[in-house]
Amino acid sequence: MDHALLIFVLSAIIPINMQNVFSRIYQTLKPGGYLFFRDYCEDDLAQQRFENSQGQKKLDEKFYVRVSGTLAYYFSLDEIRTFANTVGFEIVQLEQVCKQVEKKKTSNYHAN
């Protein structure tokens, strides 16, 4: 495989299994292959919502389970770097993308 794409997959893995998951991805990729992923990062807005919501269960400092049973882990960049480097990945780019979410003003205009 030349590349792997994981979108909000790693956060659903039990943290104790994470190093094994990185190892399997590395073994599956051809030499020179790329891992692309997007996932939750610590202090993410989604994590902040967990802290204030009903029915969500905190399993550990950065590890939660939703009412649906879906797991959610919030990584630090250092954790990802350690997992990747330990199995042999060369990190080309690793960054936290931050965006400001603003509530837009609603209009009182009603069409007839």
Backbone as JSON Lines, residues from 0, in Angstrom:
{"i":0,"aa":"M","n":[0.85,-1.16,0.0],"ca":[0.0,0.0,0.0],"c":[0.91,1.24,0.0]}
{"i":1,"aa":"D","n":[0.59,2.2,-0.85],"ca":[1.39,3.41,-0.96],"c":[1.06,4.45,0.09]}
{"i":2,"aa":"H","n":[-0.2,4.46,0.54],"ca":[-0.59,5.4,1.57],"c":[-1.83,4.89,2.3]}
{"i":3,"aa":"A","n":[-2.0,5.38,3.51],"ca":[-3.16,5.06,4.33],"c":[-3.79,6.38,4.76]}
{"i":4,"aa":"L","n":[-5.11,6.41,4.76],"ca":[-5.86,7.59,5.17],"c":[-6.78,7.2,6.31]}
{"i":5,"aa":"L","n":[-6.6,7.84,7.45],"ca":[-7.4,7.56,8.63],"c":[-8.05,8.86,9.1]}
{"i":6,"aa":"I","n":[-9.36,8.93,9.0],"ca":[-10.09,10.11,9.43],"c":[-10.88,9.78,10.69]}
{"i":7,"aa":"F","n":[-10.5,10.35,11.8],"ca":[-11.11,10.11,13.11],"c":[-11.2,8.61,13.42]}
{"i":8,"aa":"V","n":[-10.13,7.89,13.1],"ca":[-10.04,6.46,13.38],"c":[-9.2,6.21,14.63]}
{"i":9,"aa":"L","n":[-8.04,6.85,14.7],"ca":[-7.12,6.58,15.79],"c":[-7.73,6.9,17.15]}
{"i":10,"aa":"S","n":[-8.55,7.93,17.24],"ca":[-9.15,8.31,18.51],"c":[-10.13,7.26,19.04]}
{"i":11,"aa":"A","n":[-10.58,6.35,18.18],"ca":[-11.52,5.31,18.59],"c":[-10.8,4.03,19.03]}
{"i":12,"aa":"I","n":[-9.48,4.06,19.07],"ca":[-8.68,2.92,19.49],"c":[-8.38,3.06,20.99]}
{"i":13,"aa":"I","n":[-8.46,1.97,21.72],"ca":[-8.11,1.99,23.14],"c":[-6.63,2.38,23.25]}
{"i":14,"aa":"P","n":[-6.3,3.37,24.06],"ca":[-4.93,3.88,24.11],"c":[-3.85,2.81,24.31]}
{"i":15,"aa":"I","n":[-4.11,1.8,25.07],"ca":[-3.1,0.77,25.31],"c":[-2.74,0.01,24.02]}
{"i":16,"aa":"N","n":[-3.63,0.05,23.03],"ca":[-3.39,-0.63,21.75],"c":[-2.78,0.28,20.69]}
{"i":17,"aa":"M","n":[-2.6,1.54,20.99],"ca":[-2.21,2.52,19.98],"c":[-0.85,2.21,19.33]}
{"i":18,"aa":"Q","n":[0.14,1.83,20.13],"ca":[1.46,1.55,19.56],"c":[1.38,0.38,18.59]}
{"i":19,"aa":"N","n":[0.59,-0.63,18.92],"ca":[0.4,-1.78,18.03],"c":[-0.28,-1.36,16.73]}
{"i":20,"aa":"V","n":[-1.23,-0.45,16.79],"ca":[-1.91,0.04,15.59],"c":[-0.92,0.77,14.68]}
{"i":21,"aa":"F","n":[-0.1,1.63,15.25],"ca":[0.91,2.33,14.44],"c":[1.88,1.33,13.8]}
{"i":22,"aa":"S","n":[2.25,0.31,14.55],"ca":[3.15,-0.71,14.03],"c":[2.53,-1.45,12.85]}
{"i":23,"aa":"R","n":[1.28,-1.8,12.96],"ca":[0.6,-2.51,11.86],"c":[0.45,-1.63,10.63]}
{"i":24,"aa":"I","n":[0.16,-0.37,10.82],"ca":[0.05,0.55,9.69],"c":[1.41,0.63,9.0]}
{"i":25,"aa":"Y","n":[2.46,0.79,9.78],"ca":[3.81,0.9,9.22],"c":[4.17,-0.36,8.43]}
{"i":26,"aa":"Q","n":[3.85,-1.53,8.97],"ca":[4.15,-2.8,8.31],"c":[3.35,-2.98,7.03]}
{"i":27,"aa":"T","n":[2.16,-2.42,6.98],"ca":[1.28,-2.56,5.81],"c":[1.71,-1.67,4.66]}
{"i":28,"aa":"L","n":[2.26,-0.51,4.97],"ca":[2.68,0.43,3.93],"c":[3.94,-0.05,3.22]}
{"i":29,"aa":"K","n":[4.01,0.22,1.93],"ca":[5.24,-0.04,1.17],"c":[6.31,0.94,1.64]}
{"i":30,"aa":"P","n":[7.59,0.6,1.45],"ca":[8.65,1.56,1.79],"c":[8.39,2.89,1.06]}
{"i":31,"aa":"G","n":[8.49,3.98,1.8],"ca":[8.22,5.3,1.22],"c":[6.75,5.67,1.23]}
{"i":32,"aa":"G","n":[5.88,4.77,1.76],"ca":[4.44,5.06,1.83],"c":[4.14,6.14,2.86]}
{"i":33,"aa":"Y","n":[2.96,6.71,2.76],"ca":[2.56,7.81,3.63],"c":[1.33,7.45,4.45]}
{"i":34,"aa":"L","n":[1.31,7.93,5.67],"ca":[0.14,7.86,6.54],"c":[-0.42,9.27,6.64]}
{"i":35,"aa":"F","n":[-1.66,9.43,6.25],"ca":[-2.37,10.7,6.39],"c":[-3.48,10.47,7.41]}
{"i":36,"aa":"F","n":[-3.62,11.38,8.35],"ca":[-4.72,11.22,9.29],"c":[-5.17,12.57,9.82]}
{"i":37,"aa":"R","n":[-6.4,12.55,10.26],"ca":[-6.98,13.69,10.96],"c":[-7.7,13.11,12.16]}
{"i":38,"aa":"D","n":[-7.49,13.74,13.3],"ca":[-8.12,13.22,14.5],"c":[-8.22,14.3,15.56]}
{"i":39,"aa":"Y","n":[-8.74,13.91,16.71],"ca":[-8.9,14.86,17.81],"c":[-7.56,15.15,18.47]}
{"i":40,"aa":"C","n":[-7.42,16.36,18.96],"ca":[-6.22,16.79,19.66],"c":[-6.65,17.3,21.04]}
{"i":41,"aa":"E","n":[-5.78,17.13,22.02],"ca":[-6.15,17.57,23.36],"c":[-6.53,19.05,23.36]}
{"i":42,"aa":"D","n":[-7.49,19.36,24.21],"ca":[-8.07,20.69,24.33],"c":[-8.9,21.1,23.12]}
{"i":43,"aa":"D","n":[-9.26,20.14,22.32],"ca":[-10.15,20.33,21.18],"c":[-11.52,20.78,21.7]}
{"i":44,"aa":"L","n":[-12.24,21.52,20.9],"ca":[-13.58,21.96,21.28],"c":[-14.47,20.76,21.59]}
{"i":45,"aa":"A","n":[-14.31,19.68,20.84],"ca":[-15.1,18.47,21.1],"c":[-14.82,17.91,22.49]}
{"i":46,"aa":"Q","n":[-13.57,17.97,22.93],"ca":[-13.22,17.5,24.27],"c":[-13.85,18.4,25.33]}
{"i":47,"aa":"Q","n":[-13.85,19.68,25.09],"ca":[-14.46,20.61,26.03],"c":[-15.95,20.35,26.15]}
{"i":48,"aa":"R","n":[-16.58,19.97,25.04],"ca":[-18.01,19.65,25.08],"c":[-18.27,18.41,25.91]}
{"i":49,"aa":"F","n":[-17.36,17.43,25.87],"ca":[-17.51,16.23,26.68],"c":[-17.56,16.58,28.16]}
{"i":50,"aa":"E","n":[-16.72,17.51,28.56],"ca":[-16.64,17.89,29.96],"c":[-17.98,18.45,30.47]}
{"i":51,"aa":"N","n":[-18.76,19.04,29.6],"ca":[-19.99,19.72,30.01],"c":[-21.27,19.02,29.59]}
{"i":52,"aa":"S","n":[-21.18,17.81,29.07],"ca":[-22.39,17.17,28.55],"c":[-22.87,16.02,29.43]}
{"i":53,"aa":"Q","n":[-24.15,15.79,29.36],"ca":[-24.78,14.7,30.1],"c":[-24.65,13.4,29.32]}
{"i":54,"aa":"G","n":[-24.46,12.3,30.01],"ca":[-24.46,10.99,29.37],"c":[-23.13,10.56,28.78]}
{"i":55,"aa":"Q","n":[-22.16,11.46,28.73],"ca":[-20.83,11.11,28.24],"c":[-20.03,10.64,29.44]}
{"i":56,"aa":"K","n":[-19.2,9.64,29.23],"ca":[-18.44,9.08,30.34],"c":[-16.95,9.28,30.13]}
{"i":57,"aa":"K","n":[-16.29,9.83,31.12],"ca":[-14.85,10.03,31.08],"c":[-14.18,8.78,31.63]}
{"i":58,"aa":"L","n":[-13.37,8.12,30.79],"ca":[-12.69,6.9,31.19],"c":[-11.29,7.18,31.75]}
{"i":59,"aa":"D","n":[-10.67,8.22,31.26],"ca":[-9.33,8.61,31.67],"c":[-9.16,10.09,31.37]}
{"i":60,"aa":"E","n":[-7.98,10.62,31.63],"ca":[-7.77,12.06,31.48],"c":[-8.18,12.6,30.11]}
{"i":61,"aa":"K","n":[-7.85,11.89,29.03],"ca":[-8.18,12.35,27.67],"c":[-8.96,11.3,26.89]}
{"i":62,"aa":"F","n":[-9.64,10.43,27.57],"ca":[-10.31,9.29,26.95],"c":[-11.76,9.22,27.42]}
{"i":63,"aa":"Y","n":[-12.69,9.21,26.45],"ca":[-14.11,9.28,26.76],"c":[-14.88,8.22,25.97]}
{"i":64,"aa":"V","n":[-16.09,7.93,26.43],"ca":[-17.01,7.1,25.67],"c":[-18.32,7.86,25.54]}
{"i":65,"aa":"R","n":[-18.82,7.9,24.31],"ca":[-20.08,8.6,24.04],"c":[-21.25,7.71,24.45]}
{"i":66,"aa":"V","n":[-22.42,8.3,24.49],"ca":[-23.64,7.56,24.8],"c":[-23.8,6.39,23.82]}
{"i":67,"aa":"S","n":[-23.39,6.58,22.58],"ca":[-23.5,5.53,21.54],"c":[-22.51,4.39,21.74]}
{"i":68,"aa":"G","n":[-21.54,4.58,22.66],"ca":[-20.51,3.57,22.89],"c":[-19.23,3.83,22.11]}
{"i":69,"aa":"T","n":[-19.22,4.86,21.26],"ca":[-18.04,5.21,20.49],"c":[-16.97,5.8,21.41]}
{"i":70,"aa":"L","n":[-15.73,5.38,21.22],"ca":[-14.63,5.9,22.02],"c":[-14.07,7.17,21.4]}
{"i":71,"aa":"A","n":[-13.5,8.02,22.23],"ca":[-12.87,9.26,21.74],"c":[-11.67,9.57,22.61]}
{"i":72,"aa":"Y","n":[-10.48,9.52,22.0],"ca":[-9.24,9.85,22.69],"c":[-8.69,11.14,22.08]}
{"i":73,"aa":"Y","n":[-8.17,12.01,22.92],"ca":[-7.66,13.31,22.48],"c":[-6.14,13.33,22.64]}
{"i":74,"aa":"F","n":[-5.41,13.29,21.52],"ca":[-3.97,13.16,21.47],"c":[-3.24,14.48,21.7]}
{"i":75,"aa":"S","n":[-2.0,14.35,22.15],"ca":[-1.07,15.47,22.09],"c":[-0.17,15.21,20.87]}
{"i":76,"aa":"L","n":[0.42,16.26,20.34],"ca":[1.33,16.09,19.21],"c":[2.53,15.23,19.62]}
{"i":77,"aa":"D","n":[2.98,15.37,20.85],"ca":[4.11,14.56,21.33],"c":[3.77,13.07,21.35]}
{"i":78,"aa":"E","n":[2.54,12.74,21.72],"ca":[2.13,11.32,21.71],"c":[2.18,10.75,20.3]}
{"i":79,"aa":"I","n":[1.63,11.49,19.35],"ca":[1.63,11.03,17.96],"c":[3.07,10.89,17.46]}
{"i":80,"aa":"R","n":[3.89,11.87,17.76],"ca":[5.3,11.84,17.35],"c":[5.99,10.59,17.92]}
{"i":81,"aa":"T","n":[5.75,10.29,19.18],"ca":[6.37,9.13,19.82],"c":[5.89,7.83,19.18]}
{"i":82,"aa":"F","n":[4.57,7.69,18.99],"ca":[4.04,6.47,18.35],"c":[4.66,6.28,16.98]}
{"i":83,"aa":"A","n":[4.7,7.35,16.2],"ca":[5.2,7.27,14.82],"c":[6.7,6.96,14.78]}
{"i":84,"aa":"N","n":[7.47,7.67,15.56],"ca":[8.92,7.47,15.55],"c":[9.33,6.09,16.08]}
{"i":85,"aa":"T","n":[8.62,5.6,17.05],"ca":[8.95,4.3,17.65],"c":[8.88,3.17,16.64]}
{"i":86,"aa":"V","n":[7.94,3.24,15.7],"ca":[7.81,2.15,14.71],"c":[8.59,2.41,13.44]}
{"i":87,"aa":"G","n":[9.16,3.61,13.29],"ca":[10.0,3.88,12.13],"c":[9.49,4.89,11.14]}
{"i":88,"aa":"F","n":[8.34,5.49,11.4],"ca":[7.85,6.53,10.49],"c":[8.79,7.73,10.52]}
{"i":89,"aa":"E","n":[8.96,8.34,9.37],"ca":[9.63,9.64,9.28],"c":[8.52,10.68,9.19]}
{"i":90,"aa":"I","n":[8.5,11.6,10.11],"ca":[7.43,12.61,10.12],"c":[7.78,13.72,9.15]}
{"i":91,"aa":"V","n":[6.92,13.88,8.15],"ca":[7.09,14.94,7.16],"c":[6.38,16.2,7.64]}
{"i":92,"aa":"Q","n":[5.18,16.03,8.17],"ca":[4.4,17.17,8.67],"c":[3.46,16.66,9.75]}
{"i":93,"aa":"L","n":[3.45,17.35,10.87],"ca":[2.56,17.04,11.98],"c":[2.21,18.36,12.63]}
{"i":94,"aa":"E","n":[0.95,18.71,12.59],"ca":[0.55,19.99,13.16],"c":[-0.86,19.93,13.7]}
{"i":95,"aa":"Q","n":[-1.12,20.8,14.64],"ca":[-2.46,20.97,15.18],"c":[-3.1,22.12,14.43]}
{"i":96,"aa":"V","n":[-4.25,21.87,13.86],"ca":[-4.98,22.9,13.14],"c":[-6.04,23.47,14.07]}
{"i":97,"aa":"C","n":[-5.98,24.75,14.3],"ca":[-6.92,25.41,15.19],"c":[-7.8,26.34,14.37]}
{"i":98,"aa":"K","n":[-9.06,26.32,14.68],"ca":[-9.94,27.28,14.04],"c":[-10.9,27.84,15.07]}
{"i":99,"aa":"Q","n":[-11.25,29.07,14.88],"ca":[-12.17,29.75,15.77],"c":[-13.59,29.52,15.29]}
{"i":100,"aa":"V","n":[-14.44,29.08,16.19],"ca":[-15.84,28.88,15.85],"c":[-16.63,30.01,16.49]}
{"i":101,"aa":"E","n":[-17.35,30.74,15.65],"ca":[-18.15,31.85,16.13],"c":[-19.61,31.62,15.81]}
{"i":102,"aa":"K","n":[-20.45,31.93,16.77],"ca":[-21.88,31.84,16.55],"c":[-22.29,33.07,15.76]}
{"i":103,"aa":"K","n":[-22.93,32.82,14.62],"ca":[-23.34,33.95,13.78],"c":[-24.64,34.54,14.3]}
{"i":104,"aa":"K","n":[-24.74,35.83,14.12],"ca":[-25.94,36.55,14.53],"c":[-27.1,36.09,13.65]}
{"i":105,"aa":"T","n":[-28.22,35.79,14.27],"ca":[-29.4,35.38,13.51],"c":[-30.26,36.58,13.16]}
{"i":106,"aa":"S","n":[-30.93,36.48,12.06],"ca":[-31.75,37.57,11.57],"c":[-33.19,37.39,12.05]}
{"i":107,"aa":"N","n":[-33.86,38.46,12.29],"ca":[-35.28,38.41,12.65],"c":[-36.18,38.52,11.45]}
{"i":108,"aa":"Y","n":[-35.58,38.51,10.24],"ca":[-36.33,38.64,9.01],"c":[-37.08,37.36,8.72]}
{"i":109,"aa":"H","n":[-38.37,37.47,8.41],"ca":[-39.18,36.31,8.04],"c":[-39.82,36.58,6.69]}
{"i":110,"aa":"A","n":[-39.64,35.67,5.77],"ca":[-40.26,35.82,4.44],"c":[-41.73,35.41,4.53]}
{"i":111,"aa":"N","n":[-42.57,36.15,3.84],"ca":[-44.01,35.81,3.81],"c":[-44.35,35.1,2.55]}
